[in-house]
Amino acid sequence: MKKNPVIPYAIIAGLGLIAVIIISVIGIDQRQAIQNAEENGEEATEQTEGEEGGESTSADAGEEVFQTNCSSCHGQDLASGPAPDLTEIGSKYSQEEIAEIVENGTDAGMPAFPQLQGDDLDALTEWLSEHQ
């Protein structure tokens, strides 16, 4: 009896289809959860196993805002860019003063970032104020 060489490919194709269907169902559930969260005015976040939120999430958010908006001038490490060193900014300015500088800029060359508002601004200024 001769084996049909198409059978292994058919099995692989069938398993692939099953995997696609499973992934699609999972994606639909996630899409609905995100949509429900947005309708309720919540920000949809994915919490990884063992993550409890709190300070580390706020610090991570602040650092992320910094990396996105500030690191091109101040450097990824707060000190290696052409702009002033921010490694000890929290000992020079309060969180409110840092927020004012970010929103309005300075005469010394710091541009204003009026697009940074709300949670992003709070996370950034809290994170920067902790650098002392």
C-alpha positions as CSV (number, residue, x, y, z in Angstrom):
1,M,0.0,0.0,0.0
2,K,1.4,3.4,-1.0
3,K,1.1,6.4,1.3
4,N,-0.5,9.5,-0.1
5,P,2.0,12.4,0.1
6,V,-0.8,15.0,0.3
7,I,-2.1,13.8,3.7
8,P,0.6,15.5,5.9
9,Y,0.0,18.8,4.1
10,A,-3.8,18.5,4.6
11,I,-3.3,17.9,8.3
12,I,-1.0,20.9,8.6
13,A,-3.5,23.0,6.7
14,G,-6.4,21.8,8.9
15,L,-4.4,22.6,12.1
16,G,-3.6,26.1,10.6
17,L,-7.3,26.8,10.0
18,I,-8.1,25.7,13.6
19,A,-5.4,28.0,14.9
20,V,-6.7,31.0,12.8
21,I,-10.3,30.4,14.1
22,I,-9.1,30.3,17.8
23,I,-7.0,33.4,17.4
24,S,-9.9,35.2,15.7
25,V,-12.3,34.3,18.5
26,I,-9.8,35.6,21.1
27,G,-9.3,38.8,19.1
28,I,-13.1,39.4,18.9
29,D,-13.4,39.1,22.7
30,Q,-10.5,41.6,23.2
31,R,-12.0,44.0,20.7
32,Q,-15.3,43.9,22.6
33,A,-13.6,44.5,25.9
34,I,-11.7,47.5,24.5
35,Q,-14.9,48.9,23.0
36,N,-16.8,48.5,26.3
37,A,-13.9,50.2,28.2
38,E,-13.9,53.1,25.8
39,E,-17.7,53.5,26.0
40,N,-17.4,53.7,29.8
41,G,-14.7,56.4,29.5
42,E,-11.9,54.0,30.8
43,E,-8.6,53.6,29.2
44,A,-8.1,50.0,28.0
45,T,-4.9,48.6,29.5
46,E,-3.4,45.2,29.4
47,Q,-2.2,44.0,32.8
48,T,0.5,41.4,32.7
49,E,0.7,38.6,35.1
50,G,2.1,39.7,38.5
51,E,1.7,43.4,37.7
52,E,-0.3,45.2,40.4
53,G,-0.3,48.8,39.0
54,G,0.3,51.7,41.3
55,E,3.7,53.5,41.4
56,S,5.5,51.4,38.9
57,T,2.8,51.9,36.3
58,S,2.8,55.7,36.8
59,A,6.6,55.7,36.6
60,D,6.6,53.6,33.5
61,A,4.0,55.9,31.9
62,G,6.1,59.0,32.8
63,E,9.2,57.4,31.4
64,E,7.3,56.5,28.2
65,V,6.0,60.0,27.8
66,F,9.6,61.3,28.3
67,Q,11.0,58.9,25.7
68,T,8.4,59.8,23.2
69,N,8.5,63.6,23.6
70,C,11.7,64.7,25.4
71,S,14.5,62.2,24.8
72,S,15.4,63.6,21.4
73,C,16.8,66.7,23.1
74,H,17.5,65.6,26.6
75,G,18.8,62.1,25.8
76,Q,17.4,58.7,26.7
77,D,19.3,58.9,30.0
78,L,18.2,62.5,30.7
79,A,21.7,63.8,30.3
80,S,23.2,62.8,26.9
81,G,21.4,65.2,24.6
82,P,22.1,68.7,23.5
83,A,19.5,70.1,26.0
84,P,20.1,70.6,29.7
85,D,20.8,67.6,32.0
86,L,17.6,66.5,33.8
87,T,19.0,63.8,36.1
88,E,18.5,66.1,39.2
89,I,15.6,68.2,37.9
90,G,13.4,67.2,41.0
91,S,15.8,68.9,43.4
92,K,15.6,72.2,41.4
93,Y,11.9,72.3,40.6
94,S,8.6,71.1,42.0
95,Q,6.2,68.9,40.0
96,E,4.0,72.0,39.3
97,E,7.0,74.1,38.2
98,I,8.1,71.3,35.8
99,A,4.5,71.1,34.4
100,E,4.6,74.9,33.8
101,I,7.9,74.6,32.0
102,V,6.7,71.7,29.8
103,E,3.4,73.4,28.9
104,N,4.8,76.9,28.3
105,G,8.5,76.4,27.5
106,T,11.3,78.8,28.6
107,D,13.1,81.8,27.1
108,A,16.3,79.7,27.3
109,G,15.3,77.5,24.4
110,M,12.9,75.0,25.8
111,P,9.9,74.8,23.4
112,A,6.4,74.6,24.8
113,F,4.5,71.3,24.6
114,P,0.9,72.3,24.9
115,Q,-0.2,68.9,23.5
116,L,1.0,67.2,26.7
117,Q,-2.0,67.4,29.0
118,G,-3.9,65.4,31.6
119,D,-2.6,62.0,32.6
120,D,0.4,62.2,30.2
121,L,1.6,65.5,31.7
122,D,1.0,64.3,35.2
123,A,2.9,61.1,34.7
124,L,5.8,62.9,33.1
125,T,6.1,65.6,35.7
126,E,5.7,63.2,38.6
127,W,8.4,61.0,37.0
128,L,10.8,63.9,36.4
129,S,10.2,65.4,39.9
130,E,11.4,62.1,41.4
131,H,14.9,62.6,39.8
132,Q,16.8,64.3,42.6
